[in-house]
Amino acid sequence: MTTTPVWSVDPRTGKQREQVAVEATPLEVDEAVRAAHAARGALADATARAAFLRAAAALLDESAAHVIEAADAETALGPGRLTGELARTTGQLRAFADAVDAGAYLDIRIDRADPSLSPPRPELRRYRVPLGVVAVYAASNFPLAFSVPGGDTASALAAGCPVVVKAHPDHPATSELCASLLRRAAMATGLPAEVVSVVHGFDAGLELIRHPLVAAAGFTGSIRGGRALFDAAAARPVPIPFHGELGSLNPVVVTPAAAAERAEEIGAGLAGSVTLGVGQFCVKPGLVLVPAGPDGDRVTDELTKALGETEPGVLLDHRMRENFVSGVRERAALPGVEAPVTPGSGGEHTVGAGYLTVRAEHLLEGGAHDLLLEECFGPVTVVVRYAAQGEVGAVLGRLGGNLSATLQLSAAETEGAPGPAAELIGQVTGLAGRIVVNGWPTGVAVAPAQHHGGPYPAATSHSTSVGGTAIERWLRPVAYQSVPDALLPAELREANPLGLPRQVTGG
């Protein structure tokens, strides 16, 4: 049988580094899924799950130098950025271990029988159970936090679901290394290694989503790739949940009062957010509404200065570089579009940061200018100059769903009575999963109240992929009516032998 090699490639040179693996055949995908399915019973022990997640975090921390070196060689993201990402990754694993110990994610509810009600209420006890094998599709731009040991994997394992990861081709060596550490952690805590496995290859990804024993999937990537998998998940004989994070413009609105109050601060902050990680963050601000006139000019002057001083950077792979260069070129050629700092090729292997600008009236014409409303992955943003407040609402009204929306407001607008600023909050709430005021969307804190998702095409479901509630994606509720106590799952028994939090109604 012909095998297709999987190579680790250095994005700084475009040269192959080493052959890491071969693409998985349909038989190998089947074997991985069946092994994961067979291991799901071992994950039923919550104590073992929590220990496993903590052991995985510890092994990743102990192997930090090796993991960061491998990831940097394949992504060019740099040791500083990757050190922070590894800390985020291990922090997520420990946070989900804490969630398993706490047990609140089970959402246990007990309604006592009450024959006096009309109609009478029977005894009801409800909690959540794991779905089964979860397919995780790793992201290109976060080789750790959204890849093999990342949030999708951590939350699925915490829920009691074994995981098969489809590795991203941009960092296969890092994926194999992290998978080996997770499997070691599993065995060290008495779990089978098969609770986590990795497959490589585009075709393997399709086989995975179609496998009858895969019960759910998580994805972070492009609209095109995510939609293809989403459609495949829906077209199965038994459709499954597909939690995909796809594309986002992450609009920013700068009010006239904010521009008058702190134009230079806003311009510098915008430049930092656009260029963070060479513009490869899913929450990079890609469309910025700035008022016309002198105060708005001060914002763009500072943006011009800051981007002009930014050194060229390396994107995750040369395909992304080519797409960025051609995408910027096509947008810059549109009527009425200018490039005060020309983004695009910065050298044979690098790209230069920049921005495009256009008047709101052009963007509202539609047609070819609709291209400006599509995400361009890399260090570029589109600044839309508006002449009237009505243009802001009209432009926002043309956007699809987003992961984030940001408002730059003046001090008076944040402290005063409800008015235009509150109306803006209301409008962008309909567009995005996270609303930011006087900050920047890059940087998604791992916290219980976090939401990383949004209306389509930002995401294909209403759940979050970051934060404690991400575990809910891999669980389903089951209610037990009038079931004798001895036959109930331990989590629901009257004596509460596991000491879990529960909500009880009635005597």
C-alpha positions in Angstrom: 0.0 0.0 0.0 1.3 3.5 -0.9 2.0 5.7 2.1 2.1 9.5 2.1 4.8 10.9 4.3 4.1 13.7 6.8 6.9 16.2 7.0 7.8 18.8 9.5 8.6 22.0 7.6 10.5 25.1 8.8 8.4 28.1 7.8 11.4 30.4 8.1 13.0 28.6 5.1 10.2 26.5 3.6 12.5 23.5 3.8 11.5 20.0 5.1 13.0 19.3 8.5 12.1 15.6 9.1 9.5 13.0 8.3 7.3 12.7 11.3 4.8 10.1 10.3 2.7 8.9 7.4 -0.9 9.9 6.7 -3.4 7.5 8.3 -5.3 5.1 6.2 -9.0 4.5 6.6 -8.1 1.3 8.5 -5.8 3.1 10.8 -8.4 5.8 11.5 -10.9 3.0 12.3 -8.5 1.3 14.6 -7.8 4.6 16.5 -11.5 5.4 16.9 -12.4 1.8 18.0 -9.5 1.8 20.5 -10.7 5.1 21.9 -14.3 3.9 22.1 -13.1 0.8 24.0 -11.3 3.0 26.5 -14.2 5.2 27.4 -15.2 3.1 30.3 -11.9 3.8 32.1 -12.7 7.5 31.9 -15.8 7.0 34.0 -13.7 7.3 37.2 -13.7 11.1 37.9 -10.8 10.8 40.3 -8.7 9.1 37.7 -9.7 11.7 35.1 -8.6 14.6 37.3 -5.4 12.9 38.2 -4.7 12.3 34.5 -5.3 15.9 33.5 -2.9 17.1 36.3 -0.3 14.5 35.3 -0.5 15.7 31.7 0.0 19.3 32.8 3.0 18.3 34.9 4.7 16.3 32.1 4.2 19.2 29.6 5.8 21.6 32.1 8.7 19.2 32.8 9.2 18.9 29.0 8.8 22.6 28.4 12.2 23.2 26.8 11.7 20.3 24.3 8.1 21.2 23.5 8.9 24.9 22.9 11.9 24.1 20.8 9.8 21.7 18.6 6.9 24.1 18.3 9.1 27.1 17.4 11.0 25.0 14.7 7.6 24.3 13.0 5.7 27.6 13.5 8.3 30.4 13.9 6.1 31.8 16.7 9.2 32.3 19.0 10.1 31.0 22.4 8.5 34.0 24.2 5.1 33.5 22.7 5.3 29.7 23.0 6.3 29.9 26.7 3.2 31.8 27.4 1.1 29.4 25.3 2.4 26.4 27.1 1.5 28.0 30.4 -2.0 28.6 29.1 -2.2 25.0 28.0 -1.2 23.5 31.3 -3.3 26.0 33.1 -6.3 24.8 31.1 -5.6 21.1 31.9 -5.4 21.9 35.6 -8.5 24.1 35.5 -10.5 21.2 34.0 -9.2 18.9 36.6 -10.5 21.2 39.2 -13.8 21.3 37.4 -14.0 17.5 37.5 -13.3 17.5 41.3 -16.0 20.2 41.9 -18.6 18.3 39.9 -20.8 21.4 39.1 -20.5 20.6 35.4 -22.8 17.6 35.9 -25.6 20.1 36.6 -27.4 17.6 39.0 -31.1 18.5 39.6 -33.5 16.6 41.8 -37.3 17.2 41.8 -39.0 15.4 44.7 -42.3 13.7 43.9 -45.3 15.9 44.7 -48.7 14.3 44.1 -50.5 17.4 45.2 -49.5 19.3 42.1 -51.7 19.4 39.0 -50.6 17.4 37.2 -48.8 15.4 39.8 -45.0 15.5 39.7 -43.1 12.2 39.7 -39.6 11.9 41.2 -37.1 13.2 38.7 -33.3 13.2 38.9 -31.2 14.6 36.1 -27.5 14.9 35.3 -25.1 15.0 32.3 -23.3 12.0 30.8 -20.4 12.0 28.3 -21.2 11.7 24.6 -18.4 9.3 23.6 -15.4 9.6 21.3 -14.6 13.2 20.4 -12.8 14.1 17.2 -10.6 17.2 17.6 -9.3 19.1 14.6 -6.2 21.1 15.7 -5.6 24.7 14.8 -2.6 26.0 12.9 -2.0 29.2 14.9 -1.9 27.7 18.4 0.3 24.5 18.3 -0.3 23.9 22.0 -3.4 25.7 23.4 -5.7 24.8 20.5 -4.0 21.6 19.3 -3.3 18.1 20.7 -3.1 19.1 24.4 -5.4 22.1 24.0 -8.8 23.2 25.3 -10.9 20.9 23.1 -8.9 17.9 24.2 -8.8 18.9 27.8 -12.5 19.7 28.1 -13.5 16.5 26.3 -11.3 14.3 28.6 -12.7 16.2 31.6 -16.2 15.3 30.4 -15.2 11.6 30.2 -14.8 11.5 26.5 -11.8 9.8 24.8 -10.2 11.9 22.0 -8.8 11.3 18.6 -7.0 14.4 17.3 -6.5 15.1 13.6 -3.1 16.8 13.8 -2.5 20.1 11.9 0.0 19.7 9.1 1.9 22.8 10.2 3.2 21.2 13.4 3.1 17.4 13.1 6.3 16.9 15.2 4.9 19.0 18.0 1.6 17.1 17.8 3.4 13.7 18.1 5.5 14.9 21.0 2.5 16.3 22.9 0.4 13.2 22.2 3.2 11.0 23.6 3.3 13.1 26.8 -0.5 12.8 27.2 -0.4 9.1 26.7 2.3 8.7 29.2 0.3 10.7 31.7 -2.7 8.4 31.1 -0.8 5.3 31.7 0.9 6.8 34.8 -2.6 7.4 36.3 -3.9 3.9 35.5 -5.8 4.8 32.3 -5.2 3.2 28.9 -3.1 5.2 26.5 -5.8 5.0 23.9 -7.9 7.7 25.6 -5.8 10.1 23.4 -4.5 9.4 19.9 -3.4 11.3 16.8 -4.0 10.8 13.1 -2.5 12.7 10.2 -3.8 13.6 6.8 -6.6 15.4 5.0 -8.4 12.2 4.1 -8.0 10.9 7.6 -9.8 14.0 8.8 -12.8 13.1 6.6 -12.7 9.5 7.7 -12.7 10.6 11.3 -15.8 12.9 11.1 -17.7 10.1 9.2 -16.8 7.3 11.6 -20.0 5.9 13.3 -18.3 5.7 16.7 -17.3 9.4 16.7 -20.0 11.2 18.8 -18.9 14.9 18.5 -16.2 17.1 17.0 -14.4 20.3 17.8 -12.7 22.4 15.1 -10.7 25.6 14.9 -9.7 26.9 11.5 -11.0 28.4 8.3 -14.6 28.9 7.2 -14.1 26.7 4.1 -12.5 23.8 6.0 -14.9 24.0 9.0 -18.0 24.3 6.8 -17.0 21.1 4.9 -16.6 19.2 8.1 -19.8 20.7 9.6 -21.7 19.6 6.5 -20.1 16.1 6.7 -21.1 15.8 10.4 -24.7 16.8 9.5 -24.9 14.4 6.5 -24.0 11.3 8.5 -26.8 8.7 9.0 -26.6 9.8 12.6 -25.7 13.5 12.7 -23.4 14.6 15.5 -22.7 17.9 17.2 -19.9 19.9 15.5 -18.5 22.7 17.5 -16.5 24.7 15.0 -14.7 28.1 15.3 -14.4 29.3 11.8 -13.7 33.0 10.7 -14.1 36.4 12.3 -13.5 40.1 11.4 -13.7 41.2 15.0 -14.9 44.8 14.2 -13.8 47.8 16.2 -15.7 51.1 16.5 -13.9 54.2 17.5 -16.3 56.9 18.5 -15.6 60.6 17.7 -15.4 61.4 21.4 -12.8 58.6 22.0 -10.7 59.8 19.0 -10.7 63.3 20.3 -9.7 62.2 23.8 -7.0 59.6 23.1 -6.3 59.2 19.4 -2.6 58.3 19.7 -3.3 55.7 22.4 -5.9 54.1 20.2 -3.7 54.1 17.1 -0.8 52.5 18.9 -3.0 49.9 20.6 -4.6 48.9 17.3 -1.2 48.4 15.7 -0.1 46.1 18.6 -3.3 44.1 18.3 -3.1 43.7 14.5 0.5 42.6 14.6 0.4 40.3 17.6 1.6 36.9 16.5 2.1 38.3 13.0 -1.6 38.9 12.8 -2.4 35.2 13.1 -4.8 35.5 16.1 -8.4 34.5 15.4 -9.5 37.6 17.3 -7.3 40.0 15.4 -9.2 43.3 14.7 -9.8 43.1 10.9 -12.3 46.0 10.4 -12.0 49.3 12.3 -14.5 52.1 12.0 -12.7 55.4 12.6 -14.4 58.9 12.3 -13.5 61.1 9.4 -11.8 64.4 10.3 -8.8 65.6 12.2 -9.2 63.4 15.3 -9.7 60.3 13.2 -6.6 61.4 11.2 -4.6 61.4 14.5 -5.6 57.8 15.0 -4.5 56.7 11.6 -1.3 58.8 11.8 -0.3 56.9 14.9 -1.3 53.6 13.3 0.8 54.5 10.2 3.8 55.3 12.4 3.6 52.1 14.5 3.0 49.7 11.6 5.7 51.4 9.6 8.2 50.5 12.4 7.1 46.9 12.6 9.6 44.4 11.3 8.5 41.8 8.8 7.5 38.5 10.2 7.1 34.8 9.3 3.7 33.3 8.9 2.9 29.7 9.9 3.5 28.3 6.4 4.2 29.4 2.9 0.7 28.7 1.7 -0.7 31.1 4.2 2.0 33.6 3.1 0.9 33.3 -0.5 -2.8 33.7 0.4 -2.0 36.8 2.5 0.0 38.5 -0.2 -2.6 37.8 -2.9 -5.5 38.7 -0.6 -4.0 42.0 0.3 -3.2 42.8 -3.4 -6.7 42.0 -4.5 -8.2 44.2 -1.7 -5.8 47.1 -2.4 -6.9 47.1 -6.0 -10.5 47.9 -5.3 -11.8 51.4 -6.2 -11.4 53.9 -3.3 -9.1 51.7 -1.3 -5.7 53.1 -0.2 -2.8 51.6 1.6 -1.0 54.2 3.8 1.3 51.3 4.9 1.4 48.7 2.3 1.0 45.2 3.7 2.2 42.2 1.8 5.5 40.5 0.9 8.4 41.5 3.3 10.9 39.1 1.7 11.1 35.6 0.3 9.8 34.0 3.5 8.3 37.0 5.4 5.4 39.4 5.2 5.2 43.1 6.1 2.4 44.5 8.3 0.1 47.3 7.1 -3.4 48.5 6.7 -5.9 49.5 4.0 -8.4 52.4 4.3 -11.7 53.1 2.6 -14.6 55.5 3.1 -17.7 53.9 4.5 -19.8 54.9 1.5 -17.7 52.7 -0.7 -18.1 49.7 1.7 -21.9 50.2 1.7 -22.0 50.0 -2.1 -21.5 46.2 -1.9 -20.3 44.4 -5.0 -16.6 43.9 -5.2 -16.1 45.8 -1.9 -17.7 42.9 -0.1 -14.2 41.4 -0.2 -13.3 43.8 2.6 -15.8 42.1 4.8 -14.0 38.8 4.6 -11.2 37.8 7.0 -7.6 38.2 5.7 -5.3 36.1 7.8 -2.1 37.9 8.7 -0.9 41.4 9.8 -3.4 43.6 8.0 -6.6 45.5 9.0 -9.1 47.6 7.1 -9.8 51.1 8.4 -13.2 52.4 7.4 -13.6 56.2 7.7 -17.2 57.2 8.5 -18.7 60.7 8.2 -21.9 60.1 10.2 -23.1 57.9 13.0 -25.6 56.3 10.7 -22.8 54.9 8.6 -21.5 53.0 11.6 -24.8 51.2 12.1 -25.1 50.5 8.3 -21.6 49.0 8.1 -22.1 46.8 11.2 -25.4 45.7 9.8 -23.6 44.2 6.8 -21.4 41.9 9.0 -21.9 38.3 9.8 -21.2 36.7 13.2 -17.9 37.4 15.0 -15.9 36.1 17.9 -15.5 39.7 19.3 -16.5 43.3 18.8 -14.6 46.2 20.4 -15.8 49.7 21.3 -13.3 52.5 21.9 -15.3 55.0 24.0 -14.5 58.3 25.8 -14.5 58.5 29.6 -17.8 60.5 29.4 -19.4 57.8 27.2 -18.5 55.1 29.7 -19.9 57.0 32.7 -22.9 58.8 31.4 -26.5 57.9 31.1 -27.6 55.4 28.4 -27.3 56.9 25.0 -25.4 56.2 21.7 -22.7 54.1 23.5 -25.4 51.9 25.0 -27.0 51.6 21.6 -23.7 50.5 20.1 -23.3 47.9 22.8 -26.8 46.6 21.9 -25.9 46.5 18.2 -22.6 44.6 18.5 -24.1 42.2 21.1 -26.1 40.8 18.2 -22.9 40.3 16.2 -20.4 38.8 18.6 -19.8 36.4 21.4 -17.5 38.8 23.4 -17.8 42.6 23.7 -14.7 44.6 24.6 -14.7 48.2 25.8 -11.5 50.3 25.7 -9.3 47.2 25.3 -8.3 45.0 22.4 -9.7 41.6 21.5 -6.4 39.7 21.2 -5.9 37.8 24.4 -8.7 35.5 25.4 -8.5 34.8 29.1 -9.1 31.3 30.3 -11.8 32.0 32.9 -15.1 30.7 34.1 -17.1 33.6 32.5 -15.2 33.6 29.2 -17.0 33.0 26.0 -15.1 32.3 22.8 -17.6 31.8 20.0 -20.3 33.8 18.3 -23.0 33.8 15.6 -22.1 32.0 12.4 -19.6 32.1 10.7 -17.6 32.8 13.9 -18.9 29.5 15.2 -21.2 26.7 14.3 -22.8 26.4 17.8 -23.6 28.7 20.7 -21.0 27.1 23.0 -17.6 28.3 23.9 -14.2 26.7 23.2 -12.5 28.6 26.0 -13.3 28.7 29.7 -14.9 26.3 32.2 -18.2 25.9 30.3 -16.4 24.5 27.3 -16.9 21.1 29.0 -20.7 21.3 28.3 -20.1 20.6 24.6 -19.3 17.0 25.3 -22.1 16.1 27.6 -25.9 15.4 27.3 -28.6 15.5 29.9 -30.4 12.3 31.1 -33.4 12.4 33.4 -34.4 9.4 35.6 -38.0 9.2 36.6 -39.2 7.1 39.6 -36.0 5.0 39.4 -35.3 3.1 42.7 -32.4 4.6 44.6 -30.3 1.4 44.3 -30.6 1.5 40.5 -29.6 5.1 40.1 -26.1 6.2 39.1 -24.0 7.0 42.2 -24.1 10.7 41.2 -27.9 10.8 41.7 -28.4 8.6 44.8 -30.1 10.1 47.8 -27.2 9.7 50.1 -25.0 11.7 47.7 -22.0 9.3 48.2 -19.7 11.4 46.0 -20.5 14.7 47.7 -21.5 16.5 44.5 -23.3 19.8 44.3 -27.0 19.4 43.5 -30.1 21.5 43.1 -33.1 20.0 44.9 -36.8 21.1 44.6 -39.5 20.0 47.0 -39.4 18.1 50.3 
